[in-house]
């Protein structure tokens, strides 16, 4: 299997959804671009009539859950365009149906935390133009945003020192979806999800 962009999905979406996202990329053959934060959009889909390419872009500052939802949102636009061109509304029933179908394989506790899963399932009953248009879903998604001075744990390396939930830890080693860390206060070791928001401490 080709693995172009797989490492990007592993970085930006929950680990258990990365392969699925990559499979969609391989299946539909679009140009995929990661963009800096844009105030007016989280992502977009467009068809370039000159190059005849489908292009999907996603903002690089979204948390893993927001990135995944936005990605599936835009792939649904691509499929709708391929099937109907411009003969249907951008967020009409055709797009909604494709979005629901695309989301079904990741709508589980292996990908989303319980509360977010419930809000997302409710949103998908009749999805809107943006996840930001649903106040309840948006509020829960925002809880997983990293403050400006934080990183995701997976962006650190062995030996790095960081703060997490008012405690100081040293990064020891990556173990699949979690990182083995040692707490400074009592030297105990803990496994912390690699998409936890942490603050790196310079030593």
MDTraj code that builds the backbone (N, CA, C; nanometers):
import mdtraj as md
import numpy as np

residues = "UNK UNK UNK UNK UNK UNK UNK UNK UNK UNK UNK UNK UNK UNK UNK UNK UNK UNK UNK UNK UNK UNK UNK UNK UNK UNK UNK UNK UNK UNK UNK UNK UNK UNK UNK UNK UNK UNK UNK UNK UNK UNK UNK UNK UNK UNK UNK UNK UNK UNK UNK UNK UNK UNK UNK UNK UNK UNK UNK UNK UNK UNK UNK UNK UNK UNK UNK UNK UNK UNK UNK UNK UNK UNK UNK UNK UNK UNK UNK UNK UNK UNK UNK UNK UNK UNK UNK UNK UNK UNK UNK UNK UNK UNK UNK UNK UNK UNK UNK UNK UNK UNK UNK UNK UNK UNK UNK UNK UNK UNK UNK UNK UNK UNK UNK UNK UNK UNK UNK UNK UNK UNK UNK UNK UNK UNK UNK UNK UNK UNK UNK UNK UNK UNK UNK UNK UNK UNK UNK UNK UNK UNK UNK UNK UNK UNK UNK UNK UNK UNK UNK UNK UNK UNK UNK UNK UNK UNK UNK UNK UNK UNK UNK UNK UNK UNK UNK UNK UNK UNK UNK UNK UNK UNK UNK UNK UNK UNK UNK UNK UNK UNK UNK UNK UNK UNK UNK UNK UNK UNK UNK UNK UNK UNK UNK UNK UNK UNK UNK UNK UNK UNK UNK".split()
xyz = np.array([
    [0.0835, -0.1200, 0.0000],
    [0.0000, 0.0000, 0.0000],
    [0.0874, 0.1256, 0.0000],
    [0.0509, 0.2227, -0.0828],
    [0.1212, 0.3493, -0.0807],
    [0.0949, 0.4186, 0.0527],
    [0.1961, 0.4882, 0.1023],
    [0.1797, 0.5518, 0.2338],
    [0.2051, 0.7020, 0.2293],
    [0.1968, 0.7610, 0.1121],
    [0.2128, 0.9058, 0.1045],
    [0.1060, 0.9734, 0.1897],
    [0.1471, 1.0675, 0.2717],
    [0.0599, 1.1438, 0.3612],
    [0.0164, 1.0670, 0.4855],
    [0.0460, 0.9368, 0.4964],
    [0.0047, 0.8639, 0.6162],
    [0.0657, 0.9279, 0.7403],
    [0.1927, 0.9684, 0.7313],
    [0.2585, 1.0301, 0.8467],
    [0.1926, 1.1623, 0.8840],
    [0.1348, 1.2311, 0.7863],
    [0.0661, 1.3572, 0.8146],
    [-0.0627, 1.3299, 0.8923],
    [-0.1367, 1.2312, 0.8485],
    [-0.2594, 1.1966, 0.9211],
    [-0.2276, 1.1475, 1.0619],
    [-0.1186, 1.0739, 1.0770],
    [-0.0794, 1.0266, 1.2098],
    [-0.0454, 1.1428, 1.3017],
    [-0.0023, 1.2525, 1.2439],
    [0.0309, 1.3714, 1.3230],
    [-0.0926, 1.4536, 1.3581],
    [-0.1882, 1.4622, 1.2660],
    [-0.2967, 1.5591, 1.2818],
    [-0.4304, 1.5022, 1.3287],
    [-0.4539, 1.3722, 1.3151],
    [-0.5823, 1.3159, 1.3585],
    [-0.5578, 1.2111, 1.4665],
    [-0.6617, 1.1695, 1.5398],
    [-0.6424, 1.0626, 1.6378],
    [-0.5812, 0.9388, 1.5729],
    [-0.4919, 0.8744, 1.6436],
    [-0.4151, 0.7624, 1.5883],
    [-0.5030, 0.6564, 1.5227],
    [-0.6134, 0.6217, 1.5867],
    [-0.6975, 0.5137, 1.5358],
    [-0.7748, 0.5514, 1.4095],
    [-0.7707, 0.6790, 1.3700],
    [-0.8393, 0.7232, 1.2483],
    [-0.7431, 0.7536, 1.1346],
    [-0.6136, 0.7488, 1.1600],
    [-0.5143, 0.7910, 1.0608],
    [-0.5178, 0.7046, 0.9354],
    [-0.5216, 0.5738, 0.9522],
    [-0.5207, 0.4848, 0.8361],
    [-0.6463, 0.5039, 0.7518],
    [-0.7606, 0.5206, 0.8159],
    [-0.8855, 0.5437, 0.7427],
    [-0.8773, 0.6722, 0.6608],
    [-0.8255, 0.7780, 0.7197],
    [-0.8105, 0.9048, 0.6472],
    [-0.7194, 0.8874, 0.5266],
    [-0.6125, 0.8117, 0.5458],
    [-0.5198, 0.7881, 0.4355],
    [-0.5854, 0.7047, 0.3259],
    [-0.6667, 0.6087, 0.3637],
    [-0.7367, 0.5264, 0.2647],
    [-0.8316, 0.6108, 0.1802],
    [-0.8968, 0.7092, 0.2411],
    [-0.9826, 0.8001, 0.1650],
    [-0.8999, 0.8824, 0.0666],
    [-0.7839, 0.9279, 0.1121],
    [-0.6950, 1.0030, 0.0232],
    [-0.6551, 0.9176, -0.0970],
    [-0.6177, 0.7927, -0.0720],
    [-0.5773, 0.7028, -0.1804],
    [-0.6947, 0.6725, -0.2738],
    [-0.8116, 0.6554, -0.2184],
    [-0.9285, 0.6180, -0.2983],
    [-0.9723, 0.7294, -0.3919],
    [-0.9720, 0.8536, -0.3425],
    [-1.0282, 0.9635, -0.4209],
    [-0.9232, 1.0494, -0.4911],
    [-0.7972, 1.0290, -0.4610],
    [-0.6890, 1.0878, -0.5395],
    [-0.6903, 1.2389, -0.5516],
    [-0.7062, 1.3090, -0.4410],
    [-0.7084, 1.4550, -0.4445],
    [-0.5735, 1.5124, -0.4006],
    [-0.5548, 1.6400, -0.4287],
    [-0.4375, 1.7108, -0.3776],
    [-0.4701, 1.7580, -0.2360],
    [-0.3817, 1.7275, -0.1417],
    [-0.4081, 1.7565, -0.0006],
    [-0.3074, 1.8579, 0.0497],
    [-0.3577, 1.9679, 0.1083],
    [-0.2706, 2.0759, 0.1548],
    [-0.3047, 2.1136, 0.2988],
    [-0.2005, 2.1328, 0.3791],
    [-0.2166, 2.1822, 0.5155],
    [-0.1871, 2.3318, 0.5138],
    [-0.2808, 2.4126, 0.5643],
    [-0.2684, 2.5578, 0.5582],
    [-0.2531, 2.6192, 0.6975],
    [-0.1937, 2.7381, 0.7009],
    [-0.1907, 2.8147, 0.8250],
    [-0.3332, 2.8556, 0.8618],
    [-0.3511, 2.8919, 0.9888],
    [-0.4837, 2.9271, 1.0387],
    [-0.5493, 3.0348, 0.9524],
    [-0.6754, 3.0125, 0.9182],
    [-0.7535, 3.1093, 0.8414],
    [-0.8769, 3.1467, 0.9226],
    [-0.9035, 3.2745, 0.9336],
    [-1.0136, 3.3216, 1.0175],
    [-1.1500, 3.2858, 0.9604],
    [-1.1585, 3.2717, 0.8293],
    [-1.2890, 3.2533, 0.7653],
    [-1.3248, 3.1081, 0.7385],
    [-1.2312, 3.0151, 0.7565],
    [-1.2615, 2.8756, 0.7260],
    [-1.1686, 2.7817, 0.8008],
    [-1.2175, 2.6613, 0.8292],
    [-1.1357, 2.5566, 0.8909],
    [-1.0693, 2.4705, 0.7843],
    [-1.1355, 2.4613, 0.6706],
    [-1.0846, 2.3841, 0.5580],
    [-1.1707, 2.4145, 0.4374],
    [-1.1313, 2.3637, 0.3217],
    [-1.2175, 2.3802, 0.2050],
    [-1.1877, 2.2745, 0.0990],
    [-1.2844, 2.2616, 0.0089],
    [-1.2687, 2.1752, -0.1085],
    [-1.2952, 2.2598, -0.2319],
    [-1.2158, 2.2387, -0.3349],
    [-1.2444, 2.3040, -0.4625],
    [-1.1952, 2.2168, -0.5771],
    [-1.2578, 2.2327, -0.6918],
    [-1.2150, 2.1650, -0.8133],
    [-1.1497, 2.2678, -0.9033],
    [-1.0256, 2.2426, -0.9430],
    [-0.9527, 2.3333, -1.0309],
    [-0.9808, 2.2930, -1.1752],
    [-1.0571, 2.3736, -1.2499],
    [-1.0927, 2.3362, -1.3874],
    [-0.9739, 2.3351, -1.4833],
    [-0.8677, 2.4064, -1.4477],
    [-0.7495, 2.4103, -1.5348],
    [-0.6692, 2.2815, -1.5230],
    [-0.6351, 2.2452, -1.3993],
    [-0.5554, 2.1240, -1.3777],
    [-0.6407, 1.9981, -1.3693],
    [-0.7731, 2.0171, -1.3585],
    [-0.8670, 1.9051, -1.3427],
    [-0.8424, 1.8294, -1.2120],
    [-0.7937, 1.8998, -1.1107],
    [-0.7631, 1.8360, -0.9827],
    [-0.8654, 1.8735, -0.8757],
    [-0.8937, 1.7765, -0.7898],
    [-0.9685, 1.8033, -0.6678],
    [-0.8686, 1.8438, -0.5596],
    [-0.8960, 1.9518, -0.4891],
    [-0.8026, 2.0035, -0.3889],
    [-0.8748, 2.0198, -0.2555],
    [-0.8162, 1.9627, -0.1510],
    [-0.8689, 1.9780, -0.0157],
    [-0.7623, 2.0426, 0.0710],
    [-0.8007, 2.1449, 0.1463],
    [-0.7083, 2.2104, 0.2394],
    [-0.7693, 2.2084, 0.3793],
    [-0.6828, 2.1930, 0.4806],
    [-0.7256, 2.1931, 0.6202],
    [-0.6295, 2.2818, 0.6991],
    [-0.6822, 2.3580, 0.7945],
    [-0.5976, 2.4431, 0.8787],
    [-0.5095, 2.3592, 0.9712],
    [-0.3872, 2.4055, 0.9923],
    [-0.2916, 2.3275, 1.0724],
    [-0.3066, 2.3474, 1.2229],
    [-0.3957, 2.4388, 1.2650],
    [-0.4073, 2.4675, 1.4081],
    [-0.5284, 2.3998, 1.4733],
    [-0.5940, 2.3099, 1.4014],
    [-0.7088, 2.2401, 1.4585],
    [-0.6626, 2.1282, 1.5509],
    [-0.7388, 2.1044, 1.6570],
    [-0.7052, 1.9900, 1.7411],
    [-0.7359, 1.8613, 1.6635],
    [-0.6857, 1.7462, 1.7059],
    [-0.7006, 1.6231, 1.6263],
    [-0.8449, 1.5877, 1.5924],
    [-0.9368, 1.6131, 1.6837],
    [-1.0770, 1.5799, 1.6580],
    [-1.1387, 1.6770, 1.5578],
    [-1.1077, 1.8054, 1.5729],
    [-1.1562, 1.9044, 1.4783],
    [-1.0987, 1.8829, 1.3396],
    [-0.9720, 1.8442, 1.3328],
    [-0.9082, 1.8178, 1.2038],
    [-0.9782, 1.7014, 1.1344],
    [-1.0051, 1.5948, 1.2084],
    [-1.0707, 1.4775, 1.1505],
    [-1.2096, 1.5117, 1.0985],
    [-1.2889, 1.5824, 1.1789],
    [-1.4243, 1.6182, 1.1372],
    [-1.4208, 1.7066, 1.0127],
    [-1.3305, 1.8039, 1.0111],
    [-1.3193, 1.8940, 0.8964],
    [-1.2747, 1.8186, 0.7719],
    [-1.1809, 1.7278, 0.7885],
    [-1.1327, 1.6474, 0.6755],
    [-1.2469, 1.5672, 0.6129],
    [-1.3254, 1.4993, 0.6945],
    [-1.4370, 1.4202, 0.6425],
    [-1.5423, 1.5101, 0.5778],
    [-1.5634, 1.6272, 0.6368],
    [-1.6550, 1.7274, 0.5804],
    [-1.6141, 1.7612, 0.4367],
    [-1.4845, 1.7858, 0.4168],
    [-1.4370, 1.8268, 0.2844],
    [-1.4346, 1.7103, 0.1853],
    [-1.4003, 1.5901, 0.2314],
    [-1.4050, 1.4742, 0.1415],
    [-1.5487, 1.4504, 0.0950],
    [-1.6454, 1.4753, 0.1828],
    [-1.7863, 1.4627, 0.1436],
    [-1.8203, 1.5608, 0.0322],
    [-1.7631, 1.6813, 0.0369],
    [-1.7829, 1.7774, -0.0722],
    [-1.7256, 1.7231, -0.2025],
    [-1.6085, 1.6647, -0.1958],
    [-1.5445, 1.6091, -0.3156],
    [-1.6332, 1.5018, -0.3788],
    [-1.6809, 1.4084, -0.2964],
    [-1.7645, 1.2995, -0.3484],
    [-1.8929, 1.3551, -0.4091],
    [-1.9525, 1.4538, -0.3414],
    [-2.0752, 1.5152, -0.3919],
    [-2.0499, 1.5837, -0.5255],
    [-1.9376, 1.6537, -0.5368],
    [-1.9031, 1.7199, -0.6627],
    [-1.8814, 1.6179, -0.7731],
    [-1.8100, 1.5108, -0.7423],
    [-1.7849, 1.4082, -0.8438],
    [-1.9154, 1.3484, -0.8962],
    [-2.0120, 1.3370, -0.8080],
    [-2.1383, 1.2730, -0.8444],
    [-2.2370, 1.3689, -0.9098],
    [-2.2439, 1.4927, -0.8595],
    [-2.3492, 1.5846, -0.9039],
    [-2.2972, 1.7128, -0.9693],
    [-2.1648, 1.7337, -0.9687],
    [-2.1069, 1.8600, -1.0169],
    [-2.1691, 1.9757, -0.9388],
    [-2.2197, 2.0763, -1.0084],
    [-2.2750, 2.1939, -0.9389],
    [-2.4275, 2.1960, -0.9423],
    [-2.4890, 2.0802, -0.9623],
    [-2.6347, 2.0754, -0.9769],
    [-2.7089, 2.0647, -0.8440],
    [-2.6347, 2.0556, -0.7317],
    [-2.6991, 2.0459, -0.6004],
    [-2.6410, 2.1523, -0.5077],
    [-2.7091, 2.1789, -0.3970],
    [-2.6618, 2.2771, -0.3003],
    [-2.5347, 2.2264, -0.2308],
    [-2.4425, 2.3182, -0.1964],
    [-2.3159, 2.2768, -0.1333],
    [-2.3352, 2.1943, -0.0065],
    [-2.4344, 2.2306, 0.0752],
    [-2.4596, 2.1577, 0.1994],
    [-2.6011, 2.1001, 0.2010],
    [-2.6414, 2.0517, 0.0846],
    [-2.7731, 1.9914, 0.0704],
    [-2.7760, 1.8475, 0.1185],
    [-2.8866, 1.7808, 0.0929],
    [-2.9070, 1.6448, 0.1420],
    [-2.8026, 1.5479, 0.0872],
    [-2.7560, 1.5729, -0.0349],
    [-2.6568, 1.4832, -0.0951],
    [-2.5253, 1.4875, -0.0172],
    [-2.4812, 1.6101, 0.0130],
    [-2.3583, 1.6239, 0.0925],
    [-2.3773, 1.5664, 0.2317],
    [-2.4916, 1.5932, 0.2954],
    [-2.5178, 1.5415, 0.4299],
    [-2.5098, 1.3898, 0.4326],
    [-2.5676, 1.3253, 0.3320],
    [-2.5652, 1.1791, 0.3280],
    [-2.4232, 1.1258, 0.3131],
    [-2.3438, 1.1892, 0.2273],
    [-2.2049, 1.1449, 0.2097],
    [-2.1237, 1.1675, 0.3375],
    [-2.1472, 1.2793, 0.4043],
    [-2.0763, 1.3098, 0.5289],
    [-2.1078, 1.2037, 0.6346],
    [-2.2352, 1.1685, 0.6478],
    [-2.2751, 1.0662, 0.7450],
    [-2.2079, 0.9327, 0.7154],
    [-2.2046, 0.8956, 0.5881],
    [-2.1434, 0.7678, 0.5489],
    [-1.9941, 0.7682, 0.5791],
    [-1.9269, 0.8791, 0.5492],
    [-1.7828, 0.8887, 0.5743],
    [-1.7515, 0.8859, 0.7234],
    [-1.8387, 0.9454, 0.8036],
    [-1.8130, 0.9538, 0.9477],
    [-1.8405, 0.8225, 1.0202],
    [-1.9256, 0.7390, 0.9644],
    [-1.9689, 0.6170, 1.0340],
    [-1.8533, 0.5295, 1.0836],
    [-1.7483, 0.5047, 1.0038],
    [-1.6404, 0.4156, 1.0499],
    [-1.5605, 0.4690, 1.1689],
    [-1.5639, 0.5993, 1.1941],
    [-1.4868, 0.6555, 1.3061],
    [-1.5756, 0.7009, 1.4215],
    [-1.7046, 0.6785, 1.4095],
    [-1.7978, 0.7231, 1.5129],
    [-1.8024, 0.6198, 1.6253],
    [-1.6939, 0.6142, 1.7015],
    [-1.6830, 0.5154, 1.8088],
    [-1.5854, 0.5644, 1.9154],
    [-1.5803, 0.4922, 2.0275],
    [-1.4977, 0.5324, 2.1418],
    [-1.3487, 0.5106, 2.1205],
    [-1.3116, 0.4397, 2.0165],
    [-1.1696, 0.4242, 1.9862],
    [-1.1113, 0.5524, 1.9290],
    [-1.1983, 0.6361, 1.8750],
    [-1.1548, 0.7608, 1.8107],
    [-1.1902, 0.8831, 1.8951],
    [-1.3141, 0.8914, 1.9426],
    [-1.3621, 1.0106, 2.0121],
    [-1.3924, 0.9825, 2.1595],
    [-1.3625, 1.0780, 2.2479],
    [-1.4049, 1.0676, 2.3884],
    [-1.5577, 1.0640, 2.3973],
    [-1.6105, 1.0097, 2.5057],
    [-1.7546, 0.9853, 2.5185],
    [-1.8408, 1.1083, 2.4916],
    [-1.8120, 1.2194, 2.5606],
    [-1.8960, 1.3382, 2.5456],
    [-1.8915, 1.3908, 2.4031],
    [-1.7739, 1.3985, 2.3460],
    [-1.7607, 1.4473, 2.2091],
    [-1.8301, 1.3526, 2.1117],
    [-1.8208, 1.2245, 2.1365],
    [-1.8867, 1.1257, 2.0505],
    [-2.0375, 1.1474, 2.0490],
    [-2.0954, 1.1722, 2.1655],
    [-2.2404, 1.1945, 2.1732],
    [-2.2813, 1.3218, 2.0993],
    [-2.2050, 1.4294, 2.1176],
    [-2.2371, 1.5551, 2.0503],
    [-2.2203, 1.5423, 1.8991],
    [-2.1176, 1.4701, 1.8568],
    [-2.0942, 1.4519, 1.7136],
    [-2.2048, 1.3669, 1.6513],
    [-2.2463, 1.2622, 1.7210],
    [-2.3544, 1.1773, 1.6700],
    [-2.4830, 1.2578, 1.6534],
    [-2.5106, 1.3469, 1.7491],
    [-2.6298, 1.4320, 1.7398],
    [-2.6175, 1.5295, 1.6226],
    [-2.4992, 1.5882, 1.6066],
    [-2.4743, 1.6823, 1.4968],
    [-2.4932, 1.6150, 1.3612],
    [-2.4484, 1.4898, 1.3484],
    [-2.4522, 1.4205, 1.2200],
    [-2.5927, 1.3792, 1.1773],
    [-2.6900, 1.3917, 1.2666],
    [-2.8275, 1.3630, 1.2262],
    [-2.8725, 1.4621, 1.1193],
    [-2.8206, 1.5849, 1.1270],
    [-2.8463, 1.6849, 1.0234],
    [-2.7317, 1.7848, 1.0235],
    [-2.6150, 1.7454, 0.9684],
    [-2.4951, 1.8296, 0.9753],
    [-2.5130, 1.9634, 0.9053],
    [-2.4471, 2.0648, 0.9617],
    [-2.4548, 2.2003, 0.9081],
    [-2.3279, 2.2319, 0.8292],
    [-2.3215, 2.3551, 0.7779],
    [-2.2105, 2.3952, 0.6925],
    [-2.0762, 2.3881, 0.7633],
    [-2.0759, 2.4009, 0.8960],
    [-1.9514, 2.3961, 0.9730],
    [-1.9812, 2.3419, 1.1114],
    [-1.8828, 2.2736, 1.1696],
    [-1.8995, 2.2277, 1.3078],
    [-1.9168, 2.3466, 1.4019],
    [-1.8652, 2.4634, 1.3618],
    [-1.8795, 2.5844, 1.4434],
    [-2.0249, 2.6323, 1.4471],
    [-2.1066, 2.5841, 1.3525],
    [-2.2466, 2.6247, 1.3473],
    [-2.3317, 2.5527, 1.4505],
    [-2.2761, 2.4487, 1.5111],
    [-2.3470, 2.3748, 1.6154],
    [-2.2860, 2.4128, 1.7497],
    [-2.3540, 2.4966, 1.8296],
    [-2.2941, 2.5475, 1.9542],
    [-2.2488, 2.4387, 2.0502],
    [-2.3271, 2.3320, 2.0634],
    [-2.2920, 2.2272, 2.1590],
    [-2.1688, 2.1501, 2.1138],
    [-2.1640, 2.1141, 1.9861],
    [-2.0469, 2.0432, 1.9340],
    [-1.9237, 2.1324, 1.9404],
    [-1.9392, 2.2590, 1.9021],
    [-1.8259, 2.3517, 1.9013],
    [-1.7691, 2.3703, 2.0417],
    [-1.8577, 2.3814, 2.1412],
    [-1.8125, 2.4015, 2.2794],
    [-1.7304, 2.2829, 2.3283],
    [-1.7731, 2.1621, 2.2942],
    [-1.6986, 2.0431, 2.3368],
    [-1.5671, 2.0323, 2.2601],
    [-1.5698, 2.0598, 2.1311],
    [-1.4463, 2.0558, 2.0518],
    [-1.3419, 2.1528, 2.1061],
    [-1.3866, 2.2714, 2.1490],
    [-1.2941, 2.3733, 2.1987],
    [-1.2206, 2.3280, 2.3242],
    [-1.2792, 2.2348, 2.3981],
    [-1.2145, 2.1855, 2.5195],
    [-1.0836, 2.1134, 2.4884],
    [-1.0688, 2.0692, 2.3643],
    [-0.9493, 1.9943, 2.3261],
    [-0.8469, 2.0801, 2.2527],
    [-0.8753, 2.2098, 2.2414],
    [-0.7779, 2.3009, 2.1817],
    [-0.6623, 2.3235, 2.2780],
    [-0.5431, 2.3300, 2.2245],
    [-0.4260, 2.3576, 2.3071],
    [-0.4102, 2.5086, 2.3238],
    [-0.3823, 2.5579, 2.4452],
    [-0.3496, 2.7001, 2.4623],
    [-0.2297, 2.7369, 2.3753],
    [-0.2123, 2.8648, 2.3531],
    [-0.1091, 2.9101, 2.2600],
    [0.0313, 2.8650, 2.2981],
    [0.0578, 2.8467, 2.4276],
    [0.1940, 2.8126, 2.4693],
    [0.2114, 2.6627, 2.4933],
    [0.1194, 2.5818, 2.4427],
    [0.1307, 2.4379, 2.4635],
    [0.1543, 2.3643, 2.3329],
    [0.1995, 2.2402, 2.3479],
    [0.2221, 2.1503, 2.2358],
    [0.1456, 2.0220, 2.2624],
    [0.1389, 1.9366, 2.1618],
    [0.0900, 1.8018, 2.1853],
    [0.2069, 1.7172, 2.2325],
    [0.1810, 1.6252, 2.3236],
    [0.2875, 1.5427, 2.3802],
    [0.3652, 1.4698, 2.2715],
    [0.2976, 1.4293, 2.1651],
    [0.3645, 1.3543, 2.0589],
    [0.4679, 1.4384, 1.9836],
    [0.4634, 1.5714, 2.0011],
    [0.5607, 1.6576, 1.9341],
    [0.6909, 1.6714, 2.0129],
    [0.6952, 1.6151, 2.1342],
    [0.8178, 1.6174, 2.2142],
    [0.8999, 1.4924, 2.1854],
    [1.0170, 1.4836, 2.2487],
    [1.1045, 1.3676, 2.2285],
    [1.1553, 1.3184, 2.3635],
    [1.2156, 1.2014, 2.3621],
    [1.2669, 1.1416, 2.4853],
    [1.3619, 1.2376, 2.5562],
    [1.3425, 1.2540, 2.6863],
    [1.4258, 1.3428, 2.7663],
    [1.3668, 1.4802, 2.7875],
    [1.2675, 1.5178, 2.7062],
    [1.2047, 1.6490, 2.7226],
    [1.1249, 1.6539, 2.8532],
    [1.1263, 1.7701, 2.9168],
    [1.0529, 1.7923, 3.0412],
    [0.9314, 1.8797, 3.0098],
    [0.8174, 1.8462, 3.0702],
    [0.6951, 1.9199, 3.0387],
    [0.6005, 1.9236, 3.1577],
    [0.5056, 2.0176, 3.1501],
    [0.3997, 2.0287, 3.2504],
    [0.2707, 1.9711, 3.1942],
    [0.1995, 1.8964, 3.2785],
    [0.0707, 1.8404, 3.2395],
    [-0.0159, 1.8297, 3.3640],
    [-0.1306, 1.8965, 3.3627],
    [-0.2225, 1.8958, 3.4771],
    [-0.1520, 1.9332, 3.6077],
    [-0.0752, 2.0419, 3.6015],
    [-0.0075, 2.0991, 3.7191],
    [0.1021, 2.0096, 3.7770],
    [0.1472, 1.9114, 3.7010],
    [0.2592, 1.8271, 3.7427],
    [0.3690, 1.8318, 3.6378],
    [0.4919, 1.8039, 3.6819],
    [0.6066, 1.8056, 3.5912],
    [0.6493, 1.6623, 3.5602],
    [0.6742, 1.6365, 3.4313],
    [0.7101, 1.5027, 3.3861],
    [0.8311, 1.5075, 3.2934],
    [0.8967, 1.3926, 3.2807],
    [0.9975, 1.3717, 3.1770],
    [0.9448, 1.2683, 3.0788],
    [0.9563, 1.2989, 2.9509],
    [0.9159, 1.2069, 2.8438],
    [1.0180, 1.0936, 2.8383],
    [0.9699, 0.9684, 2.8506],
    [1.0598, 0.8528, 2.8453],
    [1.0561, 0.7833, 2.7096],
    [0.9404, 0.7294, 2.6719],
    [0.9338, 0.6612, 2.5426],
    [0.7900, 0.6507, 2.4927],
    [0.7777, 0.6470, 2.3593],
    [0.6470, 0.6330, 2.2958],
    [0.6063, 0.4861, 2.2940],
    [0.4830, 0.4605, 2.3351],
    [0.4277, 0.3255, 2.3302],
    [0.2949, 0.3292, 2.2549],
    [0.3047, 0.3214, 2.1253],
    [0.1890, 0.3262, 2.0367],
    [0.1124, 0.4572, 2.0531],
    [-0.0038, 0.4534, 2.1174],
    [-0.0859, 0.5745, 2.1268],
    [-0.0621, 0.6538, 2.2541],
    [0.0260, 0.6032, 2.3418],
    [0.0543, 0.6728, 2.4679],
    [0.2049, 0.6858, 2.4886],
    [0.2406, 0.7746, 2.5789],
    [0.3817, 0.8000, 2.6073],
    [0.4095, 0.7658, 2.7534],
    [0.5150, 0.6880, 2.7755],
    [0.5578, 0.6578, 2.9119],
    [0.6341, 0.7779, 2.9651],
    [0.5881, 0.8310, 3.0782],
    [0.6474, 0.9515, 3.1360],
    [0.6746, 0.9288, 3.2847],
    [0.7723, 1.0038, 3.3364],
    [0.8051, 0.9940, 3.4789],
    [0.7728, 1.1257, 3.5471],
    [0.6905, 1.1171, 3.6509],
    [0.6532, 1.2375, 3.7257],
    [0.7661, 1.2757, 3.8205],
    [0.7990, 1.4034, 3.8246],
    [0.9118, 1.4496, 3.9056],
    [0.8825, 1.4456, 4.0553],
    [0.7578, 1.4683, 4.0934],
    [0.7262, 1.4794, 4.2355],
    [0.7509, 1.3493, 4.3121],
    [0.7178, 1.2361, 4.2524],
    [0.7317, 1.1086, 4.3243],
    [0.8041, 1.0006, 4.2443],
    [0.8553, 1.0367, 4.1263],
    [0.9289, 0.9440, 4.0392],
    [0.8431, 0.8297, 3.9852],
    [0.7131, 0.8357, 4.0033],
    [0.6269, 0.7316, 3.9474],
    [0.6139, 0.7496, 3.7966],
    [0.5887, 0.6386, 3.7275],
    [0.5757, 0.6425, 3.5821],
    [0.4286, 0.6317, 3.5422],
    [0.3940, 0.7065, 3.4379],
    [0.2556, 0.7104, 3.3911],
    [0.2528, 0.6997, 3.2391],
    [0.1437, 0.6436, 3.1872],
    [0.1187, 0.6440, 3.0434],
    [0.0173, 0.7539, 3.0137],
    [0.0572, 0.8480, 2.9286],
    [-0.0273, 0.9627, 2.8957],
    [-0.0545, 0.9608, 2.7457],
    [-0.1798, 0.9863, 2.7064],
    [-0.2129, 0.9883, 2.5646],
    [-0.1218, 1.0846, 2.4891],
    [-0.0796, 1.0441, 2.3717],
    [0.0180, 1.1263, 2.2991],
    [-0.0426, 1.2528, 2.2388],
    [-0.1761, 1.2660, 2.2426],
    [-0.2363, 1.3906, 2.1939],
    [-0.2784, 1.4819, 2.3090],
    [-0.2214, 1.4563, 2.4278],
    [-0.2445, 1.5461, 2.5411],
    [-0.1762, 1.6802, 2.5153],
    [-0.2393, 1.7884, 2.5574],
    [-0.1792, 1.9213, 2.5464],
    [-0.0860, 1.9435, 2.6650],
    [0.0388, 1.9740, 2.6369],
    [0.1389, 1.9907, 2.7425],
    [0.2178, 2.1191, 2.7182],
    [0.2863, 2.1648, 2.8223],
    [0.3727, 2.2820, 2.8105],
    [0.5167, 2.2378, 2.8317],
    [0.5981, 2.2558, 2.7302],
    [0.7385, 2.2148, 2.7401],
    [0.8145, 2.3088, 2.8327],
    [0.9031, 2.2511, 2.9137],
    [0.9865, 2.3285, 3.0054],
    [1.1308, 2.3209, 2.9583],
    [1.1908, 2.4345, 2.9357],
    [1.3315, 2.4371, 2.8946],
    [1.4204, 2.4094, 3.0151],
    [1.5129, 2.3154, 2.9986],
    [1.6019, 2.2790, 3.1099],
    [1.7469, 2.3102, 3.0758],
])
top = md.Topology()
chain = top.add_chain()
for i, resn in enumerate(residues, 1):
    res = top.add_residue(resn, chain, resSeq=i)
    for name in ("N", "CA", "C"):
        top.add_atom(name, md.element.get_by_symbol(name[0]), res)
traj = md.Trajectory(xyz[None], top)
